[in-house]
Amino acid sequence: MAKEDLLTFDGLIEEVLPDGRFRVLLDNQHRVIAYTAGRMRRFRIRTVLGDRVQVEMTPYDLEKGRLIYREPTPGGGGPRRNFRR
């Protein structure tokens, strides 16, 4: 495995923590702390309790990760009405 290789796991958000961090239960039953990736922050992708996500991790520290993708929820989402910046 090369030094730059990253591991990607699927999981479920089970707790929302301060500062854009989340406790994620991975499909292999491990719990990790993950933070929101910069691209998700830039495009204001909101992540809430119970969302299915993909977590990117380095093989050196398997306790922390980065949320890189939130799977779409059926019947949810869509553009918000009356939203101002």
Helices and strands as residue ranges (DSSP letters): E 7-17, E 21-26, E 31-36, H 38-42, E 52-57, E 64-70
